[in-house]
Amino acid sequence: MSEQTIQDGLYSIPVQLDKYTCRSLGATTIKDLVKNKEITGLTAKECKDIKANKPDVLVLNKNKEIVIFIEMKTPDEFHSDALKRLAKYQELLVAKQTKANIILPDGIFTNIANDELKKFILNTCYIESIISLPVGTFFNTPKKTYILTVHKRTDAEKSSAQPYPIFAYLCSTIGETLDSYRFDIDDNDLRDAVDLYTLYKNNKSHSMVQNAVNDNPRAKLLKIEKFGKDDNWDINLHWTDEEKEALGIKKKDNIMNLDEFNGYISELIDEIHDYQGAIEWLKEDL
């Protein structure tokens, strides 16, 4: 189900990533890991309430608490839309009940068929943050993904509207190249996003913190009212084309006049004729 390259080799040997541990469960359940004291922060009773008891990849912090549950692909055995939606509900239950983040493909945010899923999130959780990751963040997965951070509404919060905005951030880099080589690089928007979000989540109402977020061109504080069940939750839509061009996320549109366009078409036609000549030459040679 999850990104296969993350899972390979992790069943018996978890991978250490800085202060985090990345572990693929395989046939092991969260309950098993809690019982063996390989995960903290959950009781055996709480594990019973987690319907999606066997997610694919968990990221644990130094205290062995779950901080991220990774689910990248819809299982092949789910042949109906109802079962696919059920899988997404289960993923969100894990995130909600373990107080974790969840990495989701863009379809969850943009597909109008997910209105009930969005309603479920809004009714049961506060949305803390949405971080946009660049395409290629996960090797061999050419899909746009997001980190969604939620927390389960307390009894006092169940009947009230979320009182603070959502932290949103656009990442273009993750500290390594996005090709198959995965070389380390200095540019790391993801690290900067985490640092800024950590500052915000602990001081949401402080004006200096809000200014620090608003002064960062990659960050915005978005009103919860913009995230209804029928709305598009793609946070990229809240940046203008000019803002995305300045960040290098979007290339500047090349607007040509009629003479320039005519010259471009002529060059294109010449290139096509060159290719046709090369193809004819190859045919004769064969």
VOBA-1610 file (N, C-alpha, C; in pm, whole numbers, padded with zeros to 5 digits, always signed):
BEGIN
Met+00082-00120+00000Met+00000+00000+00000Met+00087+00126+00000Ser+00184+00134+00092Ser+00265+00254+00099Ser+00376+00251-00004Glu+00451+00360-00012Glu+00563+00368-00104Glu+00657+00250-00082Gln+00671+00164-00184Gln+00741+00038-00167Gln+00887+00057-00130Thr+00950+00162-00183Thr+01092+00179-00152Thr+01114+00214-00006Ile+01014+00273+00059Ile+01025+00300+00201Ile+01015+00169+00279Gln+00928+00081+00231Gln+00902-00042+00304Gln+01015-00143+00291Asp+01080-00149+00175Asp+01179-00253+00150Asp+01286-00255+00259Gly+01301-00371+00322Gly+01408-00388+00419Gly+01380-00334+00557Leu+01260-00280+00580Leu+01232-00219+00709Leu+01156-00312+00804Tyr+01116-00429+00757Tyr+01034-00516+00840Tyr+01107-00561+00966Ser+01235-00593+00953Ser+01311-00639+01068Ser+01412-00537+01116Ile+01453-00444+01028Ile+01555-00346+01065Ile+01501-00205+01039Pro+01448-00138+01141Pro+01402+00000+01121Pro+01517+00090+01081Val+01487+00194+01005Val+01589+00287+00958Val+01588+00412+01046Gln+01706+00455+01088Gln+01718+00575+01170Gln+01743+00695+01080Leu+01657+00798+01089Leu+01669+00921+01011Leu+01682+01036+01109Asp+01808+01075+01135Asp+01836+01179+01233Asp+01778+01132+01368Lys+01684+01209+01427Lys+01628+01170+01556Lys+01499+01089+01542Tyr+01466+01050+01418Tyr+01344+00975+01395Tyr+01375+00833+01348Thr+01282+00743+01376Thr+01293+00604+01334Thr+01180+00575+01236Cys+01214+00524+01118Cys+01115+00490+01016Cys+01098+00339+01017Arg+00976+00294+01039Arg+00952+00151+01054Arg+00832+00107+00971Ser+00849-00001+00896Ser+00739-00064+00823Ser+00687-00179+00906Leu+00555-00185+00924Leu+00499-00283+01017Leu+00497-00425+00962Gly+00473-00440+00832Gly+00457-00576+00779Gly+00333-00640+00840Ala+00350-00755+00901Ala+00237-00826+00963Ala+00215-00784+01108Thr+00304-00698+01160Thr+00294-00653+01299Thr+00188-00544+01312Thr+00118-00542+01425Thr+00018-00439+01450Thr+00072-00337+01549Ile+00004-00224+01555Ile+00040-00122+01654Ile+00030-00181+01794Lys-00073-00262+01818Lys-00092-00324+01950Lys+00028-00409+01987Asp+00081-00485+01891Asp+00199-00568+01918Asp+00318-00482+01960Leu+00337-00370+01889Leu+00450-00283+01920Leu+00435-00218+02056Val+00311-00181+02092Val+00286-00125+02225Val+00314-00229+02333Lys+00266-00351+02308Lys+00286-00461+02404Lys+00434-00489+02426Asn+00513-00480+02319Asn+00657-00506+02328Asn+00737-00381+02366Lys+00665-00273+02400Lys+00725-00147+02443Lys+00815-00085+02335Glu+00779-00113+02208Glu+00851-00051+02097Glu+00784+00079+02055Ile+00662+00103+02105Ile+00590+00229+02085Ile+00538+00274+02220Thr+00551+00403+02250Thr+00498+00460+02373Thr+00388+00560+02340Gly+00320+00607+02444Gly+00216+00708+02425Gly+00080+00651+02399Leu+00067+00519+02390Leu-00061+00453+02367Leu-00075+00337+02465Thr-00199+00312+02507Thr-00226+00194+02589Thr-00286+00085+02501Ala-00284-00037+02552Ala-00342-00149+02477Ala-00490-00125+02450Lys-00559-00062+02545Lys-00701-00033+02527Lys-00723+00067+02415Glu-00638+00170+02408Glu-00650+00270+02301Glu-00623+00207+02165Cys-00537+00107+02159Cys-00508+00039+02033Cys-00631-00027+01975Lys-00719-00076+02063Lys-00840-00144+02016Lys-00932-00048+01940Asp-00923+00081+01975Asp-01009+00181+01911Asp-00958+00223+01773Ile-00836+00181+01740Ile-00779+00217+01610Ile-00819+00110+01510Lys-00913+00142+01422Lys-00964+00043+01327Lys-00856+00005+01225Ala-00779+00106+01180Ala-00669+00075+01087Ala-00550+00034+01172Asn-00548-00092+01215Asn-00451-00137+01313Asn-00319-00180+01251Lys-00312-00185+01118Lys-00190-00232+01053Lys-00148-00138+00940Pro-00115-00012+00973Pro-00064+00077+00868Pro+00072+00027+00821Asp+00118+00083+00712Asp+00240+00031+00649Asp+00368+00088+00707Val+00374+00221+00723Val+00499+00282+00769Val+00469+00380+00882Leu+00546+00368+00990Leu+00535+00461+01102Leu+00668+00533+01119Val+00661+00661+01152Val+00780+00736+01189Val+00768+00770+01336Leu+00869+00728+01415Leu+00867+00747+01559Leu+00971+00850+01600Asn+00941+00927+01705Asn+01041+01022+01756Asn+01130+00953+01858Lys+01217+01029+01923Lys+01314+00969+02015Lys+01247+00906+02137Asn+01123+00948+02166Asn+01048+00889+02278Asn+00963+00771+02235Lys+00984+00726+02109Lys+00911+00613+02052Lys+00762+00642+02036Glu+00727+00770+02021Glu+00589+00809+01996Glu+00568+00823+01846Ile+00449+00786+01797Ile+00419+00797+01655Ile+00402+00945+01618Val+00479+00993+01521Val+00464+01131+01475Val+00411+01138+01333Ile+00435+01035+01253Ile+00382+01034+01116Ile+00341+00892+01079Phe+00224+00882+01016Phe+00177+00757+00958Phe+00173+00777+00807Ile+00249+00697+00734Ile+00261+00717+00589Ile+00174+00618+00514Glu+00087+00668+00431Glu+00003+00587+00342Glu-00001+00657+00208Met+00056+00592+00106Met+00074+00660-00021Met-00020+00614-00131Lys-00054+00484-00133Lys-00128+00433-00247Lys-00254+00360-00204Thr-00354+00369-00287Thr-00476+00295-00261Thr-00452+00147-00288Pro-00487+00058-00196Pro-00461-00085-00215Pro-00526-00138-00342Asp-00454-00226-00411Asp-00505-00282-00536Asp-00633-00361-00514Glu-00647-00419-00392Glu-00764-00503-00370Glu-00892-00423-00347Phe-00879-00290-00334Phe-00998-00208-00315Phe-01056-00174-00453His-01158-00246-00493His-01212-00230-00628His-01326-00130-00635Ser-01379-00086-00522Ser-01492+00006-00526Ser-01453+00138-00459Asp-01524+00244-00499Asp-01499+00375-00440Asp-01529+00373-00290Ala-01630+00296-00250Ala-01667+00289-00108Ala-01552+00232-00024Leu-01487+00128-00075Leu-01375+00070-00002Leu-01255+00163+00000Lys-01234+00236-00110Lys-01124+00332-00113Lys-01146+00441-00009Arg-01271+00489+00000Arg-01302+00592+00100Arg-01283+00536+00240Leu-01322+00410+00262Leu-01305+00346+00392Leu-01157+00344+00431Ala-01070+00315+00334Ala-00926+00311+00363Ala-00878+00448+00409Lys-00927+00554+00346Lys-00885+00688+00384Lys-00937+00724+00523Tyr-01062+00682+00556Tyr-01115+00706+00690Tyr-01026+00640+00795Gln-00983+00517+00766Gln-00899+00445+00861Gln-00766+00514+00881Glu-00709+00567+00772Glu-00582+00639+00784Glu-00598+00760+00877Leu-00709+00833+00858Leu-00731+00952+00939Leu-00758+00916+01085Leu-00820+00802+01108Leu-00843+00757+01246Leu-00711+00733+01317Val-00615+00676+01245Val-00483+00654+01303Val-00421+00788+01341Ala-00424+00882+01247Ala-00364+01014+01272Ala-00433+01083+01389Lys-00566+01073+01393Lys-00643+01142+01497Lys-00618+01082+01634Gln-00617+00950+01643Gln-00610+00885+01772Gln-00468+00871+01825Thr-00369+00881+01737Thr-00230+00876+01784Thr-00168+01014+01788Lys-00247+01119+01764Lys-00199+01257+01764Lys-00081+01272+01668Ala-00095+01215+01549Ala+00015+01215+01454Ala-00018+01298+01332Asn+00081+01312+01244Asn+00061+01371+01112Asn+00031+01257+01015Ile-00026+01293+00901Ile-00052+01192+00800Ile-00017+01248+00663Ile+00051+01168+00584Ile+00090+01209+00449Ile-00011+01153+00350Leu-00071+01242+00271Leu-00180+01204+00182Leu-00156+01256+00041Pro-00206+01183-00060Pro-00199+01234-00199Pro-00295+01348-00221Asp-00273+01424-00328Asp-00352+01545-00350Asp-00500+01518-00374Gly-00535+01398-00419Gly-00675+01369-00448Gly-00766+01385-00328Ile-00713+01362-00208Ile-00792+01378-00087Ile-00837+01523-00073Phe-00754+01617-00117Phe-00782+01758-00099Phe-00860+01818-00215Thr-00844+01761-00335Thr-00900+01825-00454Thr-01022+01755-00513Asn-01040+01627-00483Asn-01148+01550-00543Asn-01281+01583-00476Ile-01379+01626-00556Ile-01508+01664-00498Ile-01582+01544-00440Ala-01542+01424-00479Ala-01607+01303-00426Ala-01569+01277-00281Asn-01470+01352-00230Asn-01425+01332-00092Asn-01492+01429+00005Asp-01609+01481-00031Asp-01676+01578+00056Asp-01713+01519+00192Glu-01755+01392+00194Glu-01791+01330+00322Glu-01668+01308+00408Leu-01556+01277+00344Leu-01431+01260+00418Leu-01388+01392+00481Lys-01400+01500+00405Lys-01366+01632+00459Lys-01460+01669+00573Lys-01587+01636+00558Lys-01685+01662+00664Lys-01647+01586+00790Phe-01603+01463+00772Phe-01559+01381+00885Phe-01441+01447+00957Ile-01345+01498+00882Ile-01229+01565+00941Ile-01274+01688+01020Leu-01359+01770+00959Leu-01402+01894+01023Leu-01483+01869+01149Asn-01564+01763+01148Asn-01651+01733+01263Asn-01575+01672+01380Thr-01466+01604+01351Thr-01397+01530+01457Thr-01262+01588+01495Cys-01210+01680+01413Cys-01073+01728+01436Cys-01062+01879+01418Tyr-00957+01935+01474Tyr-00909+02066+01437Tyr-00794+02045+01338Ile-00792+02123+01231Ile-00683+02113+01133Ile-00573+02209+01175Glu-00458+02154+01210Glu-00347+02235+01258Glu-00263+02291+01143Ser-00229+02204+01049Ser-00142+02250+00940Ser-00159+02163+00816Ile-00128+02222+00701Ile-00117+02149+00575Ile+00012+02197+00509Ile+00103+02105+00485Ile+00231+02137+00422Ile+00236+02068+00287Ser+00258+02146+00183Ser+00265+02095+00046Ser+00407+02047+00017Leu+00419+01921-00027Leu+00550+01864-00060Leu+00570+01863-00211Pro+00693+01874-00257Pro+00717+01873-00402Pro+00694+01735-00463Val+00656+01733-00590Val+00643+01605-00662Val+00780+01536-00662Gly+00779+01406-00630Gly+00905+01333-00625Gly+00962+01321-00486Thr+00889+01372-00386Thr+00936+01359-00247Thr+00958+01212-00212Phe+00865+01128-00259Phe+00877+00984-00237Phe+00920+00920-00368Phe+01032+00852-00364Phe+01093+00794-00484Phe+00995+00702-00556Asn+00992+00716-00689Asn+00904+00636-00776Asn+00756+00666-00754Thr+00726+00778-00691Thr+00587+00820-00674Thr+00571+00961-00729Pro+00544+00974-00860Pro+00530+01106-00922Pro+00394+01168-00891Lys+00367+01185-00763Lys+00237+01232-00719Lys+00256+01346-00619Lys+00170+01446-00628Lys+00172+01556-00533Lys+00121+01506-00398Thr+00195+01535-00290Thr+00155+01489-00158Thr+00158+01605-00058Tyr+00087+01584+00052Tyr+00076+01685+00156Tyr+00091+01619+00293Ile+00142+01696+00389Ile+00140+01654+00529Ile+00023+01725+00595Leu-00071+01647+00644Leu-00189+01700+00713Leu-00172+01674+00862Thr-00181+01780+00943Thr-00172+01766+01088Thr-00307+01800+01149Val-00362+01707+01226Val-00491+01728+01292Val-00479+01688+01438His-00571+01738+01519His-00585+01683+01655His-00732+01661+01684Lys-00758+01555+01755Lys-00895+01516+01786Lys-00960+01621+01876Arg-01082+01659+01840Arg-01156+01756+01921Arg-01181+01699+02061Thr-01158+01780+02162Thr-01193+01741+02298Thr-01343+01758+02316Asp-01395+01713+02427Asp-01539+01728+02454Asp-01578+01875+02450Ala-01491+01962+02500Ala-01522+02105+02502Ala-01517+02166+02363Glu-01444+02104+02271Glu-01425+02158+02137Glu-01528+02105+02036Lys-01602+02002+02073Lys-01688+01934+01976Lys-01796+02024+01917Ser-01844+02119+01994Ser-01954+02204+01947Ser-01907+02343+01906Ser-01777+02365+01904Ser-01727+02499+01873Ser-01647+02499+01743Ala-01646+02615+01678Ala-01568+02630+01555Ala-01420+02641+01588Gln-01336+02597+01498Gln-01192+02607+01520Gln-01156+02755+01536Pro-01092+02794+01647Pro-01071+02937+01676Pro-00943+02996+01618Tyr-00864+02921+01546Tyr-00738+02972+01494Tyr-00718+02926+01351Pro-00636+02998+01274Pro-00617+02962+01132Pro-00527+02841+01115Ile-00527+02787+00993Ile-00445+02672+00957Ile-00309+02722+00909Phe-00204+02659+00959Phe-00069+02690+00911Phe-00048+02619+00778Ala-00015+02695+00673Ala+00006+02637+00539Ala+00146+02674+00491Tyr+00211+02581+00423Tyr+00349+02604+00378Tyr+00373+02530+00248Leu+00440+02596+00154Leu+00475+02536+00025Leu+00623+02499+00024Cys+00651+02371+00010Cys+00790+02324+00004Cys+00831+02295-00140Ser+00949+02341-00176Ser+01007+02306-00306Ser+01125+02211-00291Thr+01186+02209-00173Thr+01302+02125-00148Thr+01285+02050-00017Ile+01355+01935-00004Ile+01342+01853+00117Ile+01478+01810+00173Gly+01584+01879+00131Gly+01716+01845+00183Gly+01789+01738+00103Glu+01729+01692-00005Glu+01795+01596-00094Glu+01739+01613-00234Thr+01814+01568-00334Thr+01766+01580-00471Thr+01644+01491-00490Leu+01557+01530-00584Leu+01431+01458-00605Leu+01441+01356-00717Asp+01565+01323-00757Asp+01585+01220-00859Asp+01616+01087-00792Ser+01659+00989-00871Ser+01685+00856-00817Ser+01811+00851-00731Tyr+01898+00953-00743Tyr+02024+00951-00669Tyr+02009+00995-00524Arg+01915+01085-00498Arg+01887+01132-00362Arg+02010+01186-00290Phe+02085+01272-00359Phe+02202+01334-00298Phe+02157+01439-00197Asp+02231+01451-00087Asp+02202+01554+00013Asp+02230+01692-00047Ile+02141+01787-00018Ile+02161+01926-00061Ile+02133+02018+00058Asp+02181+02141+00049Asp+02162+02236+00159Asp+02019+02288+00166Asp+01956+02308+00050Asp+01820+02364+00048Asp+01721+02265+00110Asn+01647+02311+00210Asn+01553+02221+00279Asn+01434+02301+00330Asp+01338+02324+00241Asp+01216+02396+00281Asp+01137+02318+00386Leu+01142+02184+00378Leu+01065+02102+00472Leu+01113+02124+00615Arg+01245+02130+00633Arg+01299+02157+00767Arg+01254+02295+00815Asp+01258+02394+00725Asp+01216+02530+00762Asp+01067+02532+00796Ala+00987+02453+00722Ala+00843+02447+00748Ala+00816+02391+00887Val+00887+02285+00923Val+00868+02222+01054Val+00909+02318+01165Asp+01020+02388+01147Asp+01066+02483+01249Asp+00964+02595+01269Leu+00914+02649+01159Leu+00818+02760+01169Leu+00686+02713+01226Tyr+00642+02593+01187Tyr+00516+02539+01240Tyr+00529+02512+01390Thr+00643+02461+01434Thr+00664+02435+01577Thr+00653+02564+01656Leu+00708+02672+01602Leu+00696+02803+01666Leu+00551+02847+01673Tyr+00478+02827+01562Tyr+00339+02871+01555Tyr+00247+02790+01647Lys+00262+02658+01649Lys+00167+02575+01724Lys+00174+02601+01874Asn+00289+02648+01921Asn+00303+02675+02064Asn+00271+02819+02101Asn+00249+02904+01999Asn+00223+03047+02027Asn+00126+03103+01923Lys+00014+03036+01902Lys-00076+03072+01791Lys-00127+03215+01797Ser-00149+03268+01918Ser-00211+03400+01930Ser-00110+03513+01945His+00018+03481+01950His+00121+03584+01969His+00143+03660+01838Ser+00136+03791+01843Ser+00145+03872+01722Ser+00283+03859+01656Met+00390+03846+01734Met+00523+03832+01675Met+00537+03701+01599Val+00475+03597+01650Val+00478+03468+01581Val+00397+03474+01453Gln+00278+03534+01461Gln+00195+03548+01341Gln+00267+03630+01235Asn+00339+03735+01277Asn+00414+03816+01181Asn+00527+03736+01119Ala+00591+03649+01199Ala+00700+03566+01147Ala+00649+03472+01038Val+00528+03419+01058Val+00468+03332+00956Val+00432+03412+00832Asn+00364+03524+00853Asn+00317+03606+00739Asn+00431+03668+00661Asp+00547+03689+00725Asp+00661+03748+00656Asp+00737+03646+00572Asn+00708+03519+00590Asn+00773+03413+00512Asn+00692+03392+00384Pro+00752+03412+00267Pro+00674+03401+00142Pro+00621+03261+00114Arg+00674+03160+00181Arg+00627+03022+00161Arg+00515+02984+00259Ala+00488+03069+00355Ala+00391+03036+00460Ala+00271+03131+00457Lys+00158+03079+00497Lys+00037+03160+00513Lys-00046+03102+00627Leu-00122+03189+00693Leu-00222+03146+00791Leu-00358+03158+00725Leu-00422+03045+00700Leu-00547+03041+00623Leu-00667+03019+00715Lys-00769+03098+00694Lys-00890+03086+00777Lys-00957+02951+00756Ile-01005+02894+00864Ile-01070+02763+00858Ile-01195+02769+00770Glu-01255+02888+00757Glu-01375+02903+00675Glu-01350+02872+00528Lys-01225+02876+00485Lys-01191+02845+00346Lys-01185+02695+00321Phe-01204+02614+00426Phe-01189+02470+00414Phe-01319+02399+00453Gly-01424+02428+00378Gly-01550+02358+00397Gly-01547+02223+00327Lys-01648+02142+00350Lys-01648+02008+00292Lys-01659+02010+00140Asp-01712+02118+00084Asp-01727+02128-00062Asp-01616+02211-00127Asp-01520+02257-00047Asp-01413+02341-00100Asp-01293+02257-00144Asn-01214+02317-00232Asn-01087+02257-00272Asn-00983+02290-00165Trp-00922+02189-00104Trp-00829+02210+00006Trp-00684+02222-00041Asp-00661+02235-00170Asp-00526+02250-00222Asp-00473+02388-00181Ile-00377+02390-00089Ile-00330+02519-00036Ile-00256+02601-00141Asn-00208+02537-00248Asn-00138+02611-00354Asn-00227+02718-00416Leu-00359+02700-00409Leu-00452+02795-00467Leu-00453+02928-00394His-00397+02932-00273His-00398+03054-00193His-00274+03140-00216Trp-00189+03097-00309Trp-00077+03180-00353Trp-00107+03227-00495Thr-00080+03353-00525Thr-00103+03405-00660Thr+00005+03350-00754Asp-00020+03361-00883Asp+00080+03318-00981Asp+00210+03395-00963Glu+00198+03524-00933Glu+00317+03607-00914Glu+00397+03558-00793Glu+00328+03522-00686Glu+00396+03472-00566Glu+00466+03339-00595Lys+00399+03252-00669Lys+00460+03122-00700Lys+00575+03136-00798Glu+00568+03233-00888Glu+00680+03260-00979Glu+00802+03307-00900Ala+00780+03392-00800Ala+00890+03442-00718Ala+00956+03331-00638Leu+00879+03230-00601Leu+00931+03116-00524Leu+00992+03009-00615Gly+00975+03024-00745Gly+01025+02925-00838Gly+00937+02803-00852Ile+00815+02811-00798Ile+00722+02699-00806Ile+00653+02696-00942Lys+00631+02812-00998Lys+00565+02825-01127Lys+00654+02906-01220Lys+00667+02859-01342Lys+00743+02935-01441Lys+00661+03053-01491Lys+00729+03163-01517Lys+00661+03281-01566Lys+00608+03256-01706Asp+00483+03296-01728Asp+00421+03278-01859Asp+00496+03359-01965Asn+00522+03294-02077Asn+00590+03361-02187Asn+00486+03408-02288Ile+00453+03535-02282Ile+00349+03591-02369Ile+00415+03648-02495Met+00370+03600-02613Met+00427+03644-02740Met+00324+03724-02819Asn+00374+03820-02895Asn+00285+03889-02988Asn+00272+03804-03115Leu+00195+03849-03212Leu+00168+03769-03331Leu+00295+03741-03411Asp+00381+03840-03425Asp+00505+03821-03501Asp+00595+03718-03433Glu+00606+03727-03299Glu+00689+03631-03224Glu+00631+03490-03234Phe+00499+03482-03225Phe+00434+03351-03235Phe+00454+03290-03374Asn+00446+03374-03476Asn+00467+03328-03613Asn+00610+03275-03630Gly+00709+03345-03572Gly+00846+03299-03579Gly+00866+03168-03506Tyr+00799+03154-03390Tyr+00809+03030-03312Tyr+00753+02912-03390Ile+00638+02932-03457Ile+00575+02825-03535Ile+00665+02787-03653Ser+00727+02886-03715Ser+00816+02857-03829Ser+00935+02772-03785Glu+00993+02806-03670Glu+01105+02727-03618Glu+01061+02585-03585Leu+00941+02573-03530Leu+00889+02441-03495Leu+00868+02355-03620Ile+00815+02417-03727Ile+00793+02346-03853Ile+00926+02299-03912Asp+01029+02387-03904Asp+01162+02350-03955Asp+01218+02230-03878Glu+01200+02228-03748Glu+01248+02117-03666Glu+01176+01988-03703Ile+01045+01997-03728Ile+00967+01878-03767Ile+01018+01823-03900His+01047+01913-03996His+01101+01870-04126His+01237+01802-04109Asp+01319+01854-04015Asp+01449+01792-03989Asp+01431+01651-03935Tyr+01336+01633-03845Tyr+01312+01500-03789Tyr+01258+01405-03896Gln+01170+01457-03982Gln+01115+01374-04091Gln+01227+01328-04183Gly+01322+01418-04213Gly+01435+01381-04298Gly+01521+01274-04233Ala+01541+01285-04102Ala+01622+01185-04031Ala+01553+01050-04031Ile+01420+01051-04015Ile+01344+00925-04016Ile+01353+00858-04153Glu+01340+00937-04261Glu+01350+00881-04396Glu+01489+00821-04422Trp+01591+00889-04370Trp+01728+00839-04385Trp+01746+00704-04316Leu+01685+00694-04194Leu+01693+00569-04118Leu+01620+00456-04191Lys+01507+00490-04254Lys+01431+00388-04328Lys+01517+00333-04442Glu+01584+00423-04516Glu+01668+00380-04628Glu+01784+00294-04581Asp+01840+00330-04465Asp+01955+00258-04413Asp+01915+00119-04368Leu+01789+00105-04323Leu+01742-00026-04277Leu+01705-00115-04396
//
